[in-house]
């Protein structure tokens, strides 16, 4: 009987210690993005993101935070290029790109656990596109995106408030032209650790 109680106590203690090192949660918010390139207008447009995150404590000052997000990036074709790419986008100047994104961030805690700096890569897979197929069956955008993120996080109890800047590092265009297309934008989100 004593052995069973000691074993139960040890399991409860280890579970509590692991839960203090590890949190999961949900988040959502706004994307304010544009696609850099002379084919697109130089203005930010609104989209959204939804998903989940995991926080893994790595010492007193650092936290590793992988996420899985549904990210919508929006942009608009420049009026000079609307006619050039009319067949590609079926005359629609508004373009929405939906990515399944996996950011892997490292947090550095500045003020206790209240304020943290974040930085890390984000890998994106293009899931759905608000565009038509080219007549030859090709796509206007590549299937992947690689970005770097930097920002801040405010933590109050189980709530997380994030503000980030994302800059695309690879050309997302898949059309035969000299113009390079790169994602760029801001993310503002609210999260809840469960």
N, C-alpha and C positions, 0 to 999 in steps of 0.2 A: 504494500500500500504506500509506504513512504517513497519507494522508488518511482512509482507512478506519479505521485504528487510532485516530486522533484523534476521528473521529466516534463510534466505539464507546465510547471513554473519556468523551466528553461526554454521551452518552446514559446511561451507567452513573452518572455523577456527578449528573445531573439526576434520575434515578430515585431515587437514594439521598436527595437533598435533599427530593424530594416525599414520600417515605415517612416522613421525619423529621417532616413537617408534618401527616401524615394517618394515622389508624389506624381500622380497623374491628374490631368485636368482637361477641360474643354475651353475653347476660345473662339472668338469671332470679332470681326471688325471691318473697317473700311480700307480699301486700297486706293491710292491717288497716284495714278501711273500714266506713263506715256511710252511710246516706242521712239527711240532716237533714230533718226535717219531722214534724209531730205525728202522722202516720199510721204512723211507724216507731219501733221501740224505740230508745232512746238508748244503744245498746251497739255496740261494734266487733265485726265478724265477719271471718273469714279468707278470703282468696282467693289468687290467684297472678298473676304476670306472666312472660312469656317474650318474647324478641325479640332485636333487634340494635341496635347503636349505631355511630356514626361520630364520631371526634374530629378536629376541624380546628383546628390551632393558629393563633391570631390575635395574635401578639406574644408577649412574654415572660411576661405574667401572665394572659392570657385564652385560653380554648379554647371553641369552639362545638361543642355535642354534640347533633345531631339523633338521634332514636331512632324505631324502629317496634316497638311492643309489643302483644302480646295481653294485655289486662288484664281480670281477673275481679274485679268488686266484688260483695260479698255484704251483705245486710241482712235484717232481719226485721220483719214487720208487727207493730205494737203490738196487743195483745189487744183493745183497745177498737175498733180499726178492722178487725180480721180479718173480722168479720161484715159491715161496710159494703162492703168490697171483695171479698167472697167470690166473686162472679161474675167479677171481673176476674182474680183469682189462683187460681181454682178451689179455694178453701179452703186453699191452701198458704200458710203464714205466712213461709216462707223464700224469699227472692228473690235470684237471681243474675243480674247484668248483665255481659255480655261485650262489651268494647270493643276496637276496633282503635285504639290511641292513638299519637299522634305528638307527643312532647315535643320542644321545641327549647330547649335549656338553654345558658346561658352560665356557664362556670366562671371563678372568680377564684382564682388560686393563692396560698395563704397561706404555706405552708412548702415552698419549692422546688416540686417536682412531687408531693410526698407528700400534701398536704392541700389541698383546694379547696372553696370555697363554690359552690353551684349555685343558679340561679334561672331561671325562664322559663315560658312558656305550654305547655299541653298540649291538643291537640285530639283528641277522641274520637268515633268513629262506632260506634253500637250495632250489633253484628253478630248476636248471638243472645241471646234472653231466656228465662229460666226462668219463663215466665208463659203464661197462656192468652189468647186473643184475646177482646176484649169481644164481646158478642152482636151488636153492630152492625158488627163488623169493624175497629174502631179499635184502637189500641195504648195501653197504660198508660204507656209511656215515650217520650219524644222520641228521635229518631234520632241526636242529637248531644249532646256535652258539651264544655264549655270550662272548663278549670281552670288555676290557677297553682300552680307547684311551687317549693319552696325546700328546700335540704338541704346535705349535705356528701358529699364523696367522698374515700376513702382509696385511694391508688395505690401498689402494691408490685409492681415489675417489670411484668408484663403483667396482673396481677390488679387489679380494681376492686371496692371495697366501697362501696355507696351507701346512704344513709339520707335519705329525703325526706318532706316533708309536702305533701299536695295538698289544695287547697280549691276546690270547684266554684263557678263564678261565675254559671252560668245555671240556670234551673229546668228539671229533666229530666222533670218530670211532664207528662203529656199527657191528664189527666183534667179534666173541668170542675169544679174545686173551688178554694177560696181558698188552700189549703195549697200552699206551694212546697217542692219536693223538690230537694236539692242534695247531690252527692257530697262526701265528706270522708274523709281517711284518711292512712295512712303506708305507705311502700314501703321495704322493705329488700331489697337485691339484691347478688348477686355477679356480676361480669363478667370476661370474658377477652378481652383485645385480641389479635387474630391478626396 
